[in-house]
Amino acid sequence: MSWNYRVVHFKHPEFEEDDYYEIKEVFYDTGGKPVGYSDAVVGSDTYNGLFKVAGLMQSAHAKPVLNEDDFFKKDKINE
């Protein structure tokens, strides 16, 4: 089995304006046929917007890494 990243377009069953694009890990059988995909890696409501978001994600590499504790600092009582 092999995999790569692919753009996957999802159609809303009733409303065309609710279509959605996502970058997913797509898995292939030994014959190269797509057989599954992962949860969304990146998503957008337009095809071009998908690549704008991907560019913004790429720019994250130029910034310092944030830690979970940067957001969820516990209150220190009596310290």
Biopython code that builds the backbone (N, CA, C, O; Angstrom):
import numpy as np
from Bio.PDB.StructureBuilder import StructureBuilder

atoms = [
    (1, "MET", "N", (0.854, -1.176, 0.000)),
    (1, "MET", "CA", (0.000, 0.000, 0.000)),
    (1, "MET", "C", (0.897, 1.235, 0.000)),
    (1, "MET", "O", (1.942, 1.252, 0.650)),
    (2, "SER", "N", (0.484, 2.262, -0.729)),
    (2, "SER", "CA", (1.215, 3.522, -0.763)),
    (2, "SER", "C", (0.253, 4.664, -0.480)),
    (2, "SER", "O", (-0.960, 4.461, -0.415)),
    (3, "TRP", "N", (0.801, 5.878, -0.310)),
    (3, "TRP", "CA", (-0.041, 7.041, -0.033)),
    (3, "TRP", "C", (0.671, 8.297, -0.528)),
    (3, "TRP", "O", (1.882, 8.293, -0.749)),
    (4, "ASN", "N", (-0.098, 9.367, -0.697)),
    (4, "ASN", "CA", (0.437, 10.703, -0.933)),
    (4, "ASN", "C", (-0.636, 11.722, -0.568)),
    (4, "ASN", "O", (-1.772, 11.355, -0.268)),
    (5, "TYR", "N", (-0.274, 12.999, -0.594)),
    (5, "TYR", "CA", (-1.246, 14.058, -0.348)),
    (5, "TYR", "C", (-1.959, 14.383, -1.639)),
    (5, "TYR", "O", (-1.330, 14.499, -2.691)),
    (6, "ARG", "N", (-3.285, 14.530, -1.563)),
    (6, "ARG", "CA", (-4.084, 14.877, -2.735)),
    (6, "ARG", "C", (-5.189, 15.826, -2.320)),
    (6, "ARG", "O", (-5.655, 15.799, -1.181)),
    (7, "VAL", "N", (-5.604, 16.671, -3.263)),
    (7, "VAL", "CA", (-6.782, 17.510, -3.049)),
    (7, "VAL", "C", (-8.004, 16.638, -3.290)),
    (7, "VAL", "O", (-8.091, 15.942, -4.302)),
    (8, "VAL", "N", (-8.945, 16.678, -2.357)),
    (8, "VAL", "CA", (-10.192, 15.924, -2.492)),
    (8, "VAL", "C", (-11.339, 16.927, -2.452)),
    (8, "VAL", "O", (-11.431, 17.733, -1.525)),
    (9, "HIS", "N", (-12.192, 16.880, -3.432)),
    (9, "HIS", "CA", (-13.345, 17.771, -3.549)),
    (9, "HIS", "C", (-14.581, 17.016, -3.095)),
    (9, "HIS", "O", (-14.860, 15.917, -3.574)),
    (10, "PHE", "N", (-15.314, 17.606, -2.174)),
    (10, "PHE", "CA", (-16.539, 16.995, -1.673)),
    (10, "PHE", "C", (-17.740, 17.797, -2.138)),
    (10, "PHE", "O", (-17.747, 19.023, -2.027)),
    (11, "LYS", "N", (-18.743, 17.126, -2.653)),
    (11, "LYS", "CA", (-19.967, 17.784, -3.111)),
    (11, "LYS", "C", (-21.062, 17.633, -2.064)),
    (11, "LYS", "O", (-21.287, 16.551, -1.522)),
    (12, "HIS", "N", (-21.728, 18.733, -1.799)),
    (12, "HIS", "CA", (-22.895, 18.677, -0.921)),
    (12, "HIS", "C", (-24.020, 18.039, -1.719)),
    (12, "HIS", "O", (-24.182, 18.373, -2.893)),
    (13, "PRO", "N", (-24.796, 17.147, -1.147)),
    (13, "PRO", "CA", (-25.825, 16.451, -1.919)),
    (13, "PRO", "C", (-26.934, 17.347, -2.449)),
    (13, "PRO", "O", (-27.602, 16.982, -3.416)),
    (14, "GLU", "N", (-27.148, 18.517, -1.838)),
    (14, "GLU", "CA", (-28.247, 19.383, -2.278)),
    (14, "GLU", "C", (-27.816, 20.772, -2.710)),
    (14, "GLU", "O", (-28.460, 21.375, -3.569)),
    (15, "PHE", "N", (-26.724, 21.304, -2.123)),
    (15, "PHE", "CA", (-26.368, 22.701, -2.346)),
    (15, "PHE", "C", (-24.956, 22.816, -2.905)),
    (15, "PHE", "O", (-23.975, 22.569, -2.204)),
    (16, "GLU", "N", (-24.868, 23.194, -4.173)),
    (16, "GLU", "CA", (-23.569, 23.293, -4.840)),
    (16, "GLU", "C", (-22.643, 24.285, -4.136)),
    (16, "GLU", "O", (-21.430, 24.077, -4.104)),
    (17, "GLU", "N", (-23.200, 25.365, -3.571)),
    (17, "GLU", "CA", (-22.371, 26.379, -2.914)),
    (17, "GLU", "C", (-21.738, 25.867, -1.621)),
    (17, "GLU", "O", (-20.881, 26.539, -1.048)),
    (18, "ASP", "N", (-22.145, 24.703, -1.161)),
    (18, "ASP", "CA", (-21.574, 24.120, 0.039)),
    (18, "ASP", "C", (-20.511, 23.066, -0.265)),
    (18, "ASP", "O", (-20.112, 22.320, 0.629)),
    (19, "ASP", "N", (-20.040, 22.994, -1.534)),
    (19, "ASP", "CA", (-18.939, 22.091, -1.859)),
    (19, "ASP", "C", (-17.721, 22.475, -1.030)),
    (19, "ASP", "O", (-17.625, 23.606, -0.555)),
    (20, "TYR", "N", (-16.801, 21.551, -0.855)),
    (20, "TYR", "CA", (-15.659, 21.767, 0.013)),
    (20, "TYR", "C", (-14.440, 21.031, -0.535)),
    (20, "TYR", "O", (-14.570, 19.940, -1.091)),
    (21, "TYR", "N", (-13.264, 21.620, -0.383)),
    (21, "TYR", "CA", (-12.004, 21.013, -0.810)),
    (21, "TYR", "C", (-11.148, 20.749, 0.420)),
    (21, "TYR", "O", (-11.106, 21.565, 1.340)),
    (22, "GLU", "N", (-10.466, 19.610, 0.435)),
    (22, "GLU", "CA", (-9.562, 19.289, 1.520)),
    (22, "GLU", "C", (-8.309, 18.623, 0.967)),
    (22, "GLU", "O", (-8.366, 17.894, -0.023)),
    (23, "ILE", "N", (-7.178, 18.880, 1.617)),
    (23, "ILE", "CA", (-5.967, 18.122, 1.333)),
    (23, "ILE", "C", (-5.968, 16.957, 2.309)),
    (23, "ILE", "O", (-6.068, 17.141, 3.522)),
    (24, "LYS", "N", (-5.855, 15.764, 1.763)),
    (24, "LYS", "CA", (-5.908, 14.557, 2.580)),
    (24, "LYS", "C", (-4.745, 13.637, 2.228)),
    (24, "LYS", "O", (-4.168, 13.727, 1.144)),
    (25, "GLU", "N", (-4.418, 12.767, 3.148)),
    (25, "GLU", "CA", (-3.535, 11.658, 2.834)),
    (25, "GLU", "C", (-4.411, 10.615, 2.147)),
    (25, "GLU", "O", (-5.372, 10.123, 2.739)),
    (26, "VAL", "N", (-4.085, 10.278, 0.907)),
    (26, "VAL", "CA", (-4.858, 9.297, 0.145)),
    (26, "VAL", "C", (-4.053, 8.005, 0.072)),
    (26, "VAL", "O", (-2.858, 8.025, -0.225)),
    (27, "PHE", "N", (-4.713, 6.888, 0.342)),
    (27, "PHE", "CA", (-4.073, 5.581, 0.351)),
    (27, "PHE", "C", (-4.481, 4.807, -0.901)),
    (27, "PHE", "O", (-5.629, 4.876, -1.340)),
    (28, "TYR", "N", (-3.516, 4.062, -1.474)),
    (28, "TYR", "CA", (-3.715, 3.344, -2.729)),
    (28, "TYR", "C", (-3.440, 1.856, -2.540)),
    (28, "TYR", "O", (-2.591, 1.465, -1.739)),
    (29, "ASP", "N", (-4.178, 1.027, -3.296)),
    (29, "ASP", "CA", (-3.882, -0.399, -3.282)),
    (29, "ASP", "C", (-2.671, -0.672, -4.167)),
    (29, "ASP", "O", (-2.103, 0.262, -4.732)),
    (30, "THR", "N", (-2.270, -1.916, -4.297)),
    (30, "THR", "CA", (-1.064, -2.252, -5.066)),
    (30, "THR", "C", (-1.205, -1.949, -6.553)),
    (30, "THR", "O", (-0.203, -1.853, -7.261)),
    (31, "GLY", "N", (-2.426, -1.800, -7.030)),
    (31, "GLY", "CA", (-2.653, -1.448, -8.426)),
    (31, "GLY", "C", (-2.725, 0.053, -8.665)),
    (31, "GLY", "O", (-2.919, 0.489, -9.800)),
    (32, "GLY", "N", (-2.571, 0.852, -7.606)),
    (32, "GLY", "CA", (-2.604, 2.303, -7.747)),
    (32, "GLY", "C", (-3.989, 2.915, -7.633)),
    (32, "GLY", "O", (-4.155, 4.114, -7.860)),
    (33, "LYS", "N", (-4.984, 2.109, -7.284)),
    (33, "LYS", "CA", (-6.348, 2.624, -7.135)),
    (33, "LYS", "C", (-6.521, 3.228, -5.742)),
    (33, "LYS", "O", (-6.163, 2.591, -4.752)),
    (34, "PRO", "N", (-7.076, 4.474, -5.646)),
    (34, "PRO", "CA", (-7.324, 5.051, -4.320)),
    (34, "PRO", "C", (-8.357, 4.224, -3.569)),
    (34, "PRO", "O", (-9.418, 3.896, -4.099)),
    (35, "VAL", "N", (-8.024, 3.891, -2.314)),
    (35, "VAL", "CA", (-8.914, 3.051, -1.521)),
    (35, "VAL", "C", (-9.339, 3.692, -0.208)),
    (35, "VAL", "O", (-10.185, 3.138, 0.494)),
    (36, "GLY", "N", (-8.777, 4.841, 0.141)),
    (36, "GLY", "CA", (-9.156, 5.501, 1.383)),
    (36, "GLY", "C", (-8.408, 6.798, 1.563)),
    (36, "GLY", "O", (-7.476, 7.110, 0.822)),
    (37, "TYR", "N", (-8.834, 7.552, 2.566)),
    (37, "TYR", "CA", (-8.164, 8.811, 2.871)),
    (37, "TYR", "C", (-8.292, 9.119, 4.357)),
    (37, "TYR", "O", (-9.146, 8.577, 5.058)),
    (38, "SER", "N", (-7.416, 10.006, 4.812)),
    (38, "SER", "CA", (-7.365, 10.382, 6.222)),
    (38, "SER", "C", (-8.341, 11.516, 6.506)),
    (38, "SER", "O", (-9.033, 12.004, 5.612)),
    (39, "ASP", "N", (-8.379, 11.921, 7.764)),
    (39, "ASP", "CA", (-9.104, 13.139, 8.121)),
    (39, "ASP", "C", (-8.451, 14.314, 7.403)),
    (39, "ASP", "O", (-7.327, 14.206, 6.914)),
    (40, "ALA", "N", (-9.161, 15.430, 7.345)),
    (40, "ALA", "CA", (-8.653, 16.607, 6.641)),
    (40, "ALA", "C", (-7.318, 17.054, 7.198)),
    (40, "ALA", "O", (-7.110, 17.057, 8.411)),
    (41, "VAL", "N", (-6.419, 17.429, 6.314)),
    (41, "VAL", "CA", (-5.168, 18.053, 6.692)),
    (41, "VAL", "C", (-5.334, 19.561, 6.549)),
    (41, "VAL", "O", (-4.941, 20.320, 7.435)),
    (42, "VAL", "N", (-5.913, 19.990, 5.442)),
    (42, "VAL", "CA", (-6.202, 21.402, 5.166)),
    (42, "VAL", "C", (-7.518, 21.465, 4.409)),
    (42, "VAL", "O", (-7.776, 20.626, 3.546)),
    (43, "GLY", "N", (-8.356, 22.453, 4.721)),
    (43, "GLY", "CA", (-9.621, 22.590, 4.022)),
    (43, "GLY", "C", (-9.967, 24.027, 3.713)),
    (43, "GLY", "O", (-9.474, 24.944, 4.370)),
    (44, "SER", "N", (-10.819, 24.234, 2.707)),
    (44, "SER", "CA", (-11.293, 25.557, 2.320)),
    (44, "SER", "C", (-12.590, 25.411, 1.542)),
    (44, "SER", "O", (-12.895, 24.339, 1.020)),
    (45, "ASP", "N", (-13.350, 26.497, 1.468)),
    (45, "ASP", "CA", (-14.599, 26.445, 0.711)),
    (45, "ASP", "C", (-14.403, 26.772, -0.765)),
    (45, "ASP", "O", (-15.369, 26.730, -1.527)),
    (46, "THR", "N", (-13.173, 27.098, -1.197)),
    (46, "THR", "CA", (-12.878, 27.293, -2.616)),
    (46, "THR", "C", (-11.577, 26.588, -2.962)),
    (46, "THR", "O", (-10.739, 26.351, -2.093)),
    (47, "TYR", "N", (-11.414, 26.256, -4.234)),
    (47, "TYR", "CA", (-10.198, 25.587, -4.693)),
    (47, "TYR", "C", (-8.983, 26.482, -4.495)),
    (47, "TYR", "O", (-7.970, 26.028, -3.963)),
    (48, "ASN", "N", (-9.062, 27.750, -4.912)),
    (48, "ASN", "CA", (-7.937, 28.673, -4.746)),
    (48, "ASN", "C", (-7.669, 28.982, -3.280)),
    (48, "ASN", "O", (-6.517, 29.155, -2.882)),
    (49, "GLY", "N", (-8.717, 29.051, -2.479)),
    (49, "GLY", "CA", (-8.551, 29.301, -1.055)),
    (49, "GLY", "C", (-7.764, 28.204, -0.373)),
    (49, "GLY", "O", (-7.049, 28.453, 0.597)),
    (50, "LEU", "N", (-7.895, 26.992, -0.876)),
    (50, "LEU", "CA", (-7.161, 25.864, -0.328)),
    (50, "LEU", "C", (-5.660, 26.118, -0.396)),
    (50, "LEU", "O", (-4.937, 25.815, 0.552)),
    (51, "PHE", "N", (-5.191, 26.667, -1.499)),
    (51, "PHE", "CA", (-3.766, 26.900, -1.664)),
    (51, "PHE", "C", (-3.299, 28.138, -0.914)),
    (51, "PHE", "O", (-2.130, 28.230, -0.540)),
    (52, "LYS", "N", (-4.190, 29.081, -0.691)),
    (52, "LYS", "CA", (-3.856, 30.227, 0.154)),
    (52, "LYS", "C", (-3.615, 29.749, 1.580)),
    (52, "LYS", "O", (-2.652, 30.162, 2.227)),
    (53, "VAL", "N", (-4.492, 28.877, 2.065)),
    (53, "VAL", "CA", (-4.334, 28.326, 3.412)),
    (53, "VAL", "C", (-3.037, 27.520, 3.497)),
    (53, "VAL", "O", (-2.313, 27.623, 4.487)),
    (54, "ALA", "N", (-2.738, 26.731, 2.487)),
    (54, "ALA", "CA", (-1.510, 25.932, 2.484)),
    (54, "ALA", "C", (-0.281, 26.847, 2.541)),
    (54, "ALA", "O", (0.693, 26.530, 3.224)),
    (55, "GLY", "N", (-0.320, 27.973, 1.834)),
    (55, "GLY", "CA", (0.783, 28.936, 1.883)),
    (55, "GLY", "C", (0.936, 29.536, 3.267)),
    (55, "GLY", "O", (2.054, 29.720, 3.750)),
    (56, "LEU", "N", (-0.187, 29.843, 3.906)),
    (56, "LEU", "CA", (-0.130, 30.374, 5.265)),
    (56, "LEU", "C", (0.451, 29.342, 6.222)),
    (56, "LEU", "O", (1.203, 29.692, 7.131)),
    (57, "MET", "N", (0.107, 28.073, 6.023)),
    (57, "MET", "CA", (0.655, 27.014, 6.861)),
    (57, "MET", "C", (2.164, 26.895, 6.652)),
    (57, "MET", "O", (2.914, 26.681, 7.604)),
    (58, "GLN", "N", (2.596, 27.033, 5.414)),
    (58, "GLN", "CA", (4.019, 26.934, 5.113)),
    (58, "GLN", "C", (4.797, 28.048, 5.816)),
    (58, "GLN", "O", (5.927, 27.829, 6.254)),
    (59, "SER", "N", (4.206, 29.238, 5.927)),
    (59, "SER", "CA", (4.901, 30.349, 6.580)),
    (59, "SER", "C", (5.084, 30.113, 8.077)),
    (59, "SER", "O", (5.884, 30.800, 8.712)),
    (60, "ALA", "N", (4.359, 29.157, 8.650)),
    (60, "ALA", "CA", (4.497, 28.853, 10.070)),
    (60, "ALA", "C", (5.889, 28.337, 10.403)),
    (60, "ALA", "O", (6.334, 28.464, 11.543)),
    (61, "HIS", "N", (6.583, 27.758, 9.427)),
    (61, "HIS", "CA", (7.921, 27.221, 9.666)),
    (61, "HIS", "C", (8.931, 28.320, 9.974)),
    (61, "HIS", "O", (9.973, 28.049, 10.572)),
    (62, "ALA", "N", (8.641, 29.539, 9.581)),
    (62, "ALA", "CA", (9.564, 30.657, 9.811)),
    (62, "ALA", "C", (9.363, 31.299, 11.179)),
    (62, "ALA", "O", (10.076, 32.239, 11.529)),
    (63, "LYS", "N", (8.422, 30.814, 11.940)),
    (63, "LYS", "CA", (8.096, 31.396, 13.243)),
    (63, "LYS", "C", (8.471, 30.425, 14.353)),
    (63, "LYS", "O", (8.557, 29.219, 14.121)),
    (64, "PRO", "N", (8.698, 30.949, 15.570)),
    (64, "PRO", "CA", (9.022, 30.054, 16.691)),
    (64, "PRO", "C", (7.876, 29.082, 16.989)),
    (64, "PRO", "O", (6.703, 29.399, 16.789)),
    (65, "VAL", "N", (8.238, 27.922, 17.459)),
    (65, "VAL", "CA", (7.255, 26.897, 17.831)),
    (65, "VAL", "C", (6.552, 27.335, 19.106)),
    (65, "VAL", "O", (7.192, 27.817, 20.040)),
    (66, "LEU", "N", (5.239, 27.167, 19.144)),
    (66, "LEU", "CA", (4.445, 27.431, 20.339)),
    (66, "LEU", "C", (4.202, 26.130, 21.079)),
    (66, "LEU", "O", (4.138, 25.061, 20.471)),
    (67, "ASN", "N", (4.069, 26.223, 22.380)),
    (67, "ASN", "CA", (3.769, 25.064, 23.213)),
    (67, "ASN", "C", (2.345, 25.159, 23.732)),
    (67, "ASN", "O", (1.790, 26.250, 23.863)),
    (68, "GLU", "N", (1.765, 24.012, 24.023)),
    (68, "GLU", "CA", (0.409, 23.984, 24.566)),
    (68, "GLU", "C", (0.308, 24.867, 25.809)),
    (68, "GLU", "O", (-0.697, 25.548, 26.012)),
    (69, "ASP", "N", (1.349, 24.852, 26.634)),
    (69, "ASP", "CA", (1.339, 25.654, 27.856)),
    (69, "ASP", "C", (1.268, 27.153, 27.575)),
    (69, "ASP", "O", (0.871, 27.923, 28.449)),
    (70, "ASP", "N", (1.646, 27.577, 26.373)),
    (70, "ASP", "CA", (1.542, 28.994, 26.021)),
    (70, "ASP", "C", (0.090, 29.455, 26.023)),
    (70, "ASP", "O", (-0.178, 30.643, 26.199)),
    (71, "PHE", "N", (-0.831, 28.552, 25.836)),
    (71, "PHE", "CA", (-2.250, 28.892, 25.765)),
    (71, "PHE", "C", (-3.019, 28.538, 27.024)),
    (71, "PHE", "O", (-3.956, 29.242, 27.400)),
    (72, "PHE", "N", (-2.639, 27.473, 27.665)),
    (72, "PHE", "CA", (-3.406, 26.951, 28.793)),
    (72, "PHE", "C", (-2.585, 26.966, 30.070)),
    (72, "PHE", "O", (-2.341, 25.923, 30.677)),
    (73, "LYS", "N", (-2.160, 28.160, 30.471)),
    (73, "LYS", "CA", (-1.393, 28.274, 31.721)),
    (73, "LYS", "C", (-2.312, 28.093, 32.902)),
    (73, "LYS", "O", (-3.367, 28.722, 32.985)),
    (74, "LYS", "N", (-1.912, 27.234, 33.810)),
    (74, "LYS", "CA", (-2.714, 26.975, 35.011)),
    (74, "LYS", "C", (-2.475, 28.096, 36.014)),
    (74, "LYS", "O", (-1.350, 28.565, 36.186)),
    (75, "ASP", "N", (-3.545, 28.514, 36.670)),
    (75, "ASP", "CA", (-3.433, 29.527, 37.707)),
    (75, "ASP", "C", (-2.657, 28.933, 38.875)),
    (75, "ASP", "O", (-2.952, 27.839, 39.356)),
    (76, "LYS", "N", (-1.675, 29.673, 39.306)),
    (76, "LYS", "CA", (-0.883, 29.234, 40.457)),
    (76, "LYS", "C", (-1.417, 29.917, 41.698)),
    (76, "LYS", "O", (-1.305, 31.133, 41.850)),
    (77, "ILE", "N", (-1.992, 29.132, 42.576)),
    (77, "ILE", "CA", (-2.605, 29.670, 43.791)),
    (77, "ILE", "C", (-1.572, 29.686, 44.915)),
    (77, "ILE", "O", (-0.909, 28.681, 45.173)),
    (78, "ASN", "N", (-1.441, 30.827, 45.579)),
    (78, "ASN", "CA", (-0.558, 31.009, 46.729)),
    (78, "ASN", "C", (0.910, 30.737, 46.394)),
    (78, "ASN", "O", (1.638, 30.203, 47.231)),
    (79, "GLU", "N", (1.348, 31.088, 45.211)),
    (79, "GLU", "CA", (2.760, 30.933, 44.882)),
    (79, "GLU", "C", (3.368, 32.274, 44.634)),
    (79, "GLU", "O", (4.560, 32.366, 44.339)),
]
sb = StructureBuilder()
sb.init_structure("model")
sb.init_model(0)
sb.init_chain("A")
sb.init_seg("    ")
for serial, (resi, resn, name, xyz) in enumerate(atoms, 1):
    if name == "N":
        sb.init_residue(resn, " ", resi, " ")
    sb.init_atom(name, np.array(xyz, "f"), 0.0, 1.0, " ", f" {name:<3s}", serial, name[0])
structure = sb.get_structure()
